Amino acid sequence: MSQVVLITGGSSGIGKSIGEFLTARGYRVYGTSRNPERVTGSAFPLLRMDVREEESVEQAVNSVVKEESRVDVLINNAGVGITGPLEEIPDEEVKNNFEINVFGPVRVIRSVLPHMREQGSGLIINVTSIAGYMGLPYRGVYSASKGALELITETLSMEIKKFGIQAVNVAPGDFATNIAAGRYHAPLKESSPYRETYGNTLQTMDEHVDSGSDPEQMARAVYAIIQSGSPRIHYKVGASMQKFSIVLKRILPDKVYERLLMNHYKL
């Protein structure tokens, strides 16, 4: 019997690539989008879900269970970027980022877990970010939200193991997707004391996304995790230097690592 996969944020970018890759290999894939009616030509069904709304989450999960009687794999991919000096990002944007990147995945997990527990099996894959392993300049809120999801997954893995359910993180680096277009940017103000350094960092970040890897690399990594009988808790997918940056943080003195980051972002 084909496994049933639910992917949040499945209408574009990494989520779309994963969904297409798994569909081509015989999985029963369902994706979600806040506006599925705007998407044409999807290779798999798209359900309406806004991860910020509990009722919306419940309706989408229940639709899959009603159709398939189970959910074997949940891929929490829906997320949003945010940039800006911490001093200048409005509180409502910080809250919205955590609503989507942290509380949203938790809502979906809560909705799916009773069904996985009843069937005695399941796999939860949370898409985080290599940025979640370090505080990056002008990306502090994003790093914090993705880092929070990493730790939540570690906790979840221990709590649900006895039910035959597994939880893992997949942390991507920069991939060629439309994430930059949907990212909240704090305005680059003429009067801001951060204008020059923030502007340089924005340009660097956009260049990284534009020259990023093919999102199919993430799809292949997720496929390998699903196929694995005993997956690890943490996976990193991306350019070698981006993955190596996590190792450097672990072994270098704090101030040395900070200087490396500042030089990289031309601060």
C-alpha positions in Angstrom: 0.0 0.0 0.0 1.4 3.4 -1.0 2.3 5.7 1.9 0.2 8.8 2.5 2.3 12.0 2.7 1.0 15.4 3.8 3.2 18.4 2.9 2.5 21.9 4.3 3.5 24.7 1.9 3.3 22.4 -1.1 2.4 24.9 -3.8 5.9 26.2 -4.6 9.6 25.9 -3.8 10.9 23.1 -1.7 7.5 21.8 -0.8 6.4 21.5 -4.4 9.7 19.8 -5.4 9.3 17.2 -2.6 5.7 16.6 -3.5 6.5 16.1 -7.2 9.4 13.8 -6.4 7.4 11.6 -4.1 4.4 11.5 -6.4 6.6 10.2 -9.2 7.7 7.4 -6.9 4.2 6.2 -6.1 3.4 8.0 -2.8 -0.1 9.4 -2.2 0.8 13.0 -1.7 -1.3 15.9 -0.4 0.0 19.4 -0.3 -1.4 22.5 1.4 -1.6 26.2 0.5 -3.3 29.2 1.9 -4.8 29.8 -1.6 -4.9 26.5 -3.5 -7.3 27.9 -6.0 -4.6 30.2 -7.4 -2.3 27.2 -8.2 -2.6 25.5 -11.5 -1.1 22.3 -12.8 -0.1 20.8 -9.5 1.1 17.2 -9.7 -0.8 16.3 -6.5 -3.9 17.6 -4.7 -3.6 20.9 -2.8 -5.8 21.5 0.3 -6.4 24.9 1.9 -4.5 25.4 5.1 -3.3 28.4 7.0 -1.0 27.0 9.7 -1.8 30.1 11.9 -5.5 28.9 12.2 -6.3 25.8 14.2 -9.6 25.2 12.4 -7.9 25.4 9.0 -5.3 22.9 10.1 -7.9 20.5 11.5 -10.0 20.7 8.3 -7.1 19.9 6.0 -5.8 17.0 8.2 -9.3 15.5 8.5 -9.8 15.7 4.8 -6.7 13.6 4.2 -7.7 11.1 6.9 -11.3 10.9 5.5 -9.9 10.1 2.0 -7.0 7.8 2.9 -7.8 6.6 6.5 -4.2 7.4 7.6 -1.3 9.8 7.4 2.1 8.1 7.2 4.4 11.0 6.7 3.9 14.7 7.7 6.4 17.1 6.2 6.2 20.5 8.0 7.6 22.7 5.2 5.4 25.8 5.4 7.5 28.7 6.6 8.4 32.4 6.0 11.5 34.5 6.0 12.1 37.7 7.8 15.0 40.2 7.8 15.9 43.5 9.5 17.7 45.0 12.4 16.2 43.7 15.6 15.7 47.2 16.8 13.5 48.1 13.7 11.4 45.0 13.1 7.8 45.6 14.2 6.5 43.4 17.0 3.6 42.1 14.9 6.0 40.8 12.2 8.1 39.0 14.8 4.9 37.4 16.2 3.7 36.5 12.7 7.0 34.8 11.9 6.8 32.6 15.0 3.2 31.9 14.3 4.1 30.4 10.9 7.5 28.9 11.7 7.0 27.6 15.2 3.4 27.5 16.3 2.2 26.5 12.9 4.1 23.2 12.7 3.1 22.5 16.3 -0.5 22.9 15.4 -0.2 20.5 12.5 1.7 18.0 14.6 -1.0 18.1 17.3 -3.6 17.4 14.6 -1.8 14.5 13.0 -0.4 12.7 16.1 -3.7 11.1 17.3 -4.1 9.5 13.8 -0.5 8.3 13.8 -0.8 7.0 17.3 -4.0 5.0 16.4 -2.2 3.4 13.4 0.9 2.7 15.5 3.3 4.3 13.1 4.3 7.6 11.5 7.1 9.9 10.5 7.2 13.7 11.1 9.8 15.7 9.1 10.2 19.3 10.2 11.9 21.5 7.6 14.1 24.0 9.6 17.2 25.8 8.3 21.0 25.9 8.6 20.3 29.4 9.8 18.6 27.9 12.8 22.0 26.7 14.1 23.5 30.2 14.4 22.4 33.8 15.0 22.9 35.6 11.6 23.0 39.4 11.3 19.7 40.9 10.3 18.1 37.4 10.3 17.9 37.0 14.1 14.2 36.4 14.2 14.3 33.8 11.4 17.3 32.0 13.0 15.5 32.0 16.4 12.2 30.6 15.0 14.0 27.8 13.0 16.3 27.0 16.0 13.2 26.7 18.2 11.7 24.2 15.8 14.9 22.2 15.9 14.7 21.9 19.7 11.0 21.1 19.6 11.7 18.2 17.3 14.4 16.8 19.6 11.8 16.9 22.4 9.1 15.4 20.2 11.3 12.5 19.1 11.6 11.3 22.7 8.0 11.8 23.6 6.4 9.9 20.7 9.0 7.1 20.2 7.0 4.7 22.3 4.0 5.0 19.9 6.1 3.9 16.9 6.3 7.5 15.6 9.6 9.2 14.6 10.4 12.9 14.3 13.4 14.4 12.4 14.7 17.7 11.3 15.9 18.6 7.8 17.9 21.9 7.7 18.3 23.2 4.2 20.9 25.9 3.2 20.2 28.2 0.3 18.1 26.9 -2.5 16.9 28.5 -5.7 13.3 29.2 -4.6 10.9 32.1 -4.3 11.5 32.5 -0.5 13.0 35.9 -1.0 9.9 37.2 -2.7 7.7 36.2 0.3 10.1 37.3 3.0 9.3 40.2 5.2 12.0 42.9 4.9 12.1 45.7 7.5 12.2 48.9 5.4 15.6 50.2 4.5 15.3 53.7 6.0 17.4 56.6 4.9 17.7 57.7 8.5 18.5 54.2 9.9 21.9 53.8 11.6 21.9 50.3 10.1 21.2 51.5 6.5 24.6 50.6 5.0 25.3 47.3 6.7 21.7 46.1 6.4 21.6 47.0 2.7 24.8 45.1 2.1 23.5 42.1 4.0 20.2 42.1 2.0 22.1 42.1 -1.2 24.3 39.2 0.0 21.2 37.1 1.1 19.4 37.6 -2.2 22.6 36.6 -4.2 22.8 33.4 -2.1 19.2 32.4 -2.9 19.6 33.3 -6.6 22.7 31.1 -6.8 21.2 28.4 -4.5 21.0 24.7 -5.2 18.3 22.9 -7.0 15.4 22.1 -4.6 15.3 18.6 -5.9 18.3 18.0 -3.7 16.0 18.5 -0.7 13.4 16.2 -2.3 16.0 13.4 -2.7 17.1 13.9 0.9 13.5 13.7 2.2 12.9 10.6 0.1 16.0 8.9 1.6 14.8 9.7 5.1 11.4 8.2 4.4 13.0 5.1 3.0 15.3 4.8 6.0 14.1 2.3 8.7 15.9 4.3 11.4 16.5 7.9 10.5 18.7 10.3 12.4 17.1 13.2 14.2 19.2 15.9 12.4 19.9 16.3 8.7 21.6 19.2 6.9 21.2 19.7 3.2 23.0 22.3 1.1 26.4 23.6 0.0 29.4 22.1 1.8 30.5 25.4 3.2 27.1 26.1 4.7 27.1 22.7 6.4 30.7 23.2 7.5 29.7 26.5 9.2 27.9 24.5 11.8 31.0 22.5 12.6 33.0 25.7 12.8 30.7 27.2 15.3 31.1 24.1 17.5 34.9 24.2 17.4 35.9 27.9 17.2 36.0 30.5 20.0 32.8 32.6 20.0 34.6 35.8 19.0 36.5 34.2 16.1 33.3 32.7 14.7 31.5 36.0 15.1 34.3 37.7 13.1 34.0 35.1 10.3 30.3 35.8 10.0 30.8 39.6 10.1 33.4 39.4 7.3 31.1 37.2 5.3 28.3 39.7 5.5 30.6 42.6 5.0 29.8 44.2 8.4 
